Amino acid sequence: MDISVIIPLYNKALHIERAILSVINQNFPVSELIVIDDGSNDESYDIVHVLTKKYSKLKLFQQENHGVSFTRNKGVELAFSDYVAFLDADDEWKPDFLEHIRRLHNNFPDCGAYATSYEIIAENGEKKYPKILEVPPALWMGIIPNLFKMMQGGSPFFTSSIVLNKKVFQSLNGFPEGIKRGEDKILWIKLGMKFPIAFTATNQVIYHQDATNRASKIFDREVEAITLLDNLITQQDVPFALINDIKDYCAFLKLQYVSNMVVEGKNKYIKRMLYSIKNNKKYKQKWIWWSFWSRIPSSILKKILDLKRNFLN
């Protein structure tokens, strides 16, 4: 199994060396490591340039700023391996990540992608772990039985913890370009409808929410993924066996969005999203709950939340 690793780089001078070394030090070696500097204006490029002289598999490219989706897709075009992996410049792999991927591939060679779970380092330094539904914990490995049920507990994997067959990636047209947030979720939706995904619940990647300049701090809404699901459902362009689970997953995302917007005192799209899922049976209680809170004036809601925070502190 030959794997090309792609790291999109934009102003991550404080973290990029850690990410690169976590790839170089894998117990299962990569075929190549491609870093694409996406118009950084800090020392990121210079740091990687120095490392290219030390590590022969490390390749560095530079371009004007085009965004993370364009950069990842460009990396796949440049990659010569049959499989491609992505690592964000402020995250890191544990030493056995690719060894777990190799085992998954050996056991399930016909899958479109291979992924592991991960651990999260929160902004306060606390360790957290994603909620994994539908499969046994930790040492289990196998093919995900239903990705759309699984993702209703959250994201079992993320961009830095998945390896894709390059031809599969290209058949799905890669990461969608021109959107601000949720490009990875859109790709997973397309992937989960057409290809099996092998997965292990072991935590083999570290997701650094404590890193500086994270995109999630800027664009934290996933309206585009919700829109894609709405369109697929409306056009009846989903597998018949998955339709109910996809509808439930869409309702799950919409309620997540509504809850975030209500808490922030915003009302953009709230009424439309709540109306569109009023008949969903699985999330009826949550729908009633957030429908109620969405009617509370933001000024009053803010006072309630401030009282709650003061009480907890």
Beta strands, then each sheet from edge to edge (+ up, - down):
strand 1: 3-9
strand 2: 32-38
strand 3: 58-63
strand 4: 83-86
strand 5: 92-93
strand 6: 113-121
strand 7: 127-128
strand 8: 141-143
strand 9: 162-165
strand 10: 197-208
sheet 1: 3+ 2+ 1+ 4+ 9- 6+ 7-
sheet 2: 3+ 2+ 1+ 4+ 9- 6+ 10+ 5-
sheet 3: 3+ 2+ 1+ 4+ 9- 6+ 10+ 8-
end
